[in-house]
C-alpha cells in the first residue's frame, strides 16, 4: 500500500512540474521524488529512481543524471542484490553507456536481463557488446543470445 501511495504522490508531483514546464519546478519535483524514494526498500527505490531518470532523460538530462548517480553508486559498491527487469530496462534507456559500464557489477542473472532489455528497446549494438563480453568471460547466455540473433536477422533481412 505504501508503494502505491508513493507512486501516486510522485506522479502527481511530476505532472504538476510538467504542466508548469519550468526547470525550477522540475528540479523541485525531482528533489521531492528522490527524497520520497529514499524512504522505501532498496529494490523499490532503484525501480523508482531509474524510472524517474528514464522519464527525465530526453528533456532534462542533468536531472536524470542526478537521479541516476546514486543508483550507479549502489550498484558499484555491490549493495544491490536484486534488480527487476523494469529497473534494468529503465537503466538501459536512461543511460546505455552507464548500463554497460556497471554490467559486470550487477546482481547474478541481471546481466542477461540487461541484454534482453537492450533487445527490448532495440539497441542491438549494446546487446551484442554485452553478449561478446559474456562470451569472453566464459559465460554462454543462451536466452539473450537467441533474442539478439533474432533481432539481427530482422535487421539484416
N, C-alpha and C positions, 0 to 999 in steps of 0.2 A: 504494500500500500504506500509506503514511503517513497519508493521509486516512482510510482505513478504520480504522486503529488509533486515530486521533484521535477519530473519531466514536464508536467503541465505548467508549473511555475516557470521553468526555463523557456519553454516555448512561448509563453506569454511575454516574458522579457524580450526574447528575440523578436517576436512580432512587433512589439512596441518600438524597439530600436529600428527595425527595418522600415516601419511606417514613417518614422521621423527622418530616416535616411541621413543622419549626420554621423560623422566619425566619433564625436564625443558620446553620443547615445550608444553607438555600437561598442565603444570601449567600456562604457559603464555596464552595459548588458553582458559583455564578455567577462568582466570582472566579477559581477554577481554570479554568473554561471559557474565560473571557476571556484569561487568561494563556496557556493552551494554544493558543487560536486565533491569538494573536499570532505564532506560530511557523510558520504556513502562508502560502502566497502570498495576495496581496491578494484575488483573486476568491473563493477558498475561504473566507478569513477573513470576507468580507462575508456569504457564504452561511451560515456557521456562526453568526455573531453575530446576523444577522437572524432565523434560525430560533430561536435561543435567546430573543431578545427577544419573538418571537411566542408562544413557549410560556409565557413568564413573564407576559405582559401581563394575562391575566384575573385571576390570583390575586396576583401580585407586580408591580404597575405600576411601583413605584420601581426595582426591579431591572431590569425590562425597559427602563426609560428609561436606566439606566446602561449597558446593553449597546448601546442604540440610538444614544446620543450620539456615540461615536467614528465610527460608520458615517456618520452625518449630516455630521459634520465633514469626513470624507474626501470625501464627495460635494460638499459646498460648496466645498472647495478645488480641485476638478477633478482629483483624483488617480485617480478611478475611470474606467477605460477601457472596462470591460465588466461587465454585471450579468446574471445568469441570470434566467429567468422566476420560478424558485422564490424567489430573493432579493427580487425585486420584489413578489411575492405576499406574502411574509413581512413586508416593509416596509409594504405596504398594510394588512395585518391588524393588525400591531403598533401602528401609528400612522398612520391615514389622513391626519390633518392634516399631519404631517411629510412624508408621501409627496407630498402636493400641493405643499407649500412648496418641496421640492427638485426638483420635476418638471422645471423648466427647466435644472437643472444636471446632470441625468442624462446618461450617455453617449448618443451618437447611436442612435436607434431604441428607446431604453429608455422614452421617454415613451409611445409607442404600446403597448409591452408592459405598462406600468403601467396604462394604460386597460383593457387586456384583463384584467389581474389584478383590477382593481376589478369588472369584469363577472363574472369567475370567482367572486369571493367575494360577489356580489350586492350591491354597493354602487353602485347605478346613479347616484345623485346625484353621487357623487365622479367617476365615469367621465364623466358629462355635463359636469361642471365642467372637467375636463381637455380634453375634446373642444372645448368652447367656447373655451378658452384657445388651443388649437392653431389653430382656425379664425381667431381674432382675430389670430394671428401669421402668417397666410397659409399655414398648413400644412393639408393635407387627408388625415388619417389614415383611409384607406378601410376597412381591415380592422377596426380597433377601432370605427369608426363603424357598420359593419354589425352588429357584435355588440351594440353599445349599442341600436341601433334594434330588433333582435330582442328584447332584454330588455325594452325599453319597451313593445313590442307585447304581450308576455306579461303584463306587469304591468297593462296597461290593458284586457286582454281580459276 
